[in-house]
Amino acid sequence: MSVSDIIRTKRDIREFSDRPISKEDKLAILEAARMAGSGLNSQHWRFIVIDDKSELETLARLSTTGDWVADANFAVIVLTEKNRPYHALDAGRALTNMQLEAWSRGIVSCIYTGFKEAEMRKRYGIPDKYSIDVVVGFGYPAGKVIGKKRRKPLEELVYSNKFGQTLNLK
């Protein structure tokens, strides 16, 4: 699958099968995060892999928006150094790499950002200097991934040279 095909077909899926994900695939997904760009090449992100079933259930209980993560094969908590002004952007870069690598292997994923921060910090030993940016759950889909992405046309989202000016590429 080409990069363009991966981008165009990847969807957020919250329903996972029981099919296990190989160690090789997990490492490839984590390697994709490591290869992400970061501001000033600081590589300040850190990742906590949760792949124990009981810990996935705990992670779901500590969530306000991601109870579905209990059924994932594994999840990754993405952390960044919160004193860096670009930390959220860098978290997104690593997250995107992981999700695209996963999809290229037929593995689906979804994210959530609602969680009980103090409890998560305590449970997973997360130092205060790190922002808990996002949690992403991975697994094989429970069913067939069907449907198309609903996206607005470029003309509604992109302007030429000035906000509101009709797109006109040379």
N, C-alpha and C positions, 0 to 999 in steps of 0.2 A: 504494500500500500504506500503511495506517495505521501509526502508531508501534507500536500493540499487535500488529498483524500482523507487523511486522518483528521485534519482540522474541520473539514466539511461534514464528516459523519459522526464525530465524537459527541456523545450526549451524556448528560448527568443521569445516572441510574442509581436508585436507592434499594433495589431488590436484588439480592444475591442468591446464587445457588450454593449448595454445600461442596461443590467441586473445589478441591484444594489448589492453591497456587504454588508452583514450584519455588524452591529457594532461588534458583537461577533467575526466574522472572521477578521475584521480590528484589533481588540484588540489582537487576537491570533498572528497575523503577527507582530505586534509591540512588543508583549511579547517575541517572538522568537528573535528579535533584542536585547532586554534587556538581554536575557539569553546568548548571545554570550560571548566568552572569550575576554579578553582585556589584553594587556601588564601590568604586575604587578597588575592585577585586578583593574586598574585605572577607568574603566567604564567611560571614558572621552568622549564617543560619545554622540551626541545629535541628535534628530530627529524632523523635522518639517513636519507635515502631512498637505498636501494640498488636500482638498476634495470638495471645492467649485468649481463649473463648471467655473465660470469667473476667478477664481485664477488659475485653471489648464490651461486655455487659456493664461493667463499672463505668467505662468511658461513656456509654449511652446514658447511664443515670446521672452523670455529671454534666450532661448536655441539656440545653433548653430547646434545641432545634434539631438534634441529630440522633434521636432514639433508634433510628434505623441502623446505626453503625454496629449495633449488637450482632447483626446478621452478616457483617462483612467478614471476609477472610482475614484481613488485617487492616489496620489504620495507621496513619502517620500524623503525629502532632508536629506542626511546623512552628518553630521558634525563631525569632530574630532579636538582635540586640536593639532594644527600643530607643536607645539614645541616638541612633543613626537616623537622620531625617528621611532616608530612603528605605527604611526597613520594611515597610509594608509592600512596596514595589518589589523588593528582592524576594519576599515571601511568595508573592504572586508568580515571579519568574520560576522559582524552584517548583512550586505547585503545578504550574502549567507543564513544565517538562515531565514531571511524574505522570500526570494524567495522560499526556500524549503518548508517552512510552507505553503506559499500561494499555491504552486503546489499540496501539499498534500490535499488541499481543492478544487482543480479544478480551482484555480485562477491563471492566467498567469501574467507574468511580463516581463519587459525589463528595461535596464539601459541606461543612457547617462552621459557623463562627459564633454560635450561641452556646455558652458554657458557663459553669460555675467556677469562676477563675480561682478563687482562694482554695477551693477544694481540689481543683486540678493541680495547682502548684504543689500543694501538700502531698497528694497521692503520687505524683510523678517526679517529685524532687526538683521542680523547675525553679532555678534561681530568679530573684527579682529583676536582674538586669535584662532578662529575656521577655519579650512580648510573646504571648500565645496568640499567633495570628490566625491559624486555621487548623481544622482537623479534616483529613481526607480519608474516606473509607474505600477499600478496593475489594473486588471479587469478580467472579464470573457472573454474568447476568442470570437471573432466575428464569427468564424466558427470552424469546426472540426480541432483539432491539429493533423496533420498527418506528416508522414515522419520520418526518422531516423536521429539521430545525425551522422555527418560525423567526425570521430575521427581517428587519426593516430594510428597504432598499438603500444602497449607498447614498443616493441623492438626498435622503432624509438625514443622513448622519455625517456626511463629509462635505466640506465647503472648499472653494478655491480662494486662496489668498486672504480671505476675511470671513469672519463668522457671518453666516446667512447668505453668502454669495454662492450662486449655483456652481456645482462641481463642473469644471471644464479642464480636463487634463490635456496637456500638449503632447 
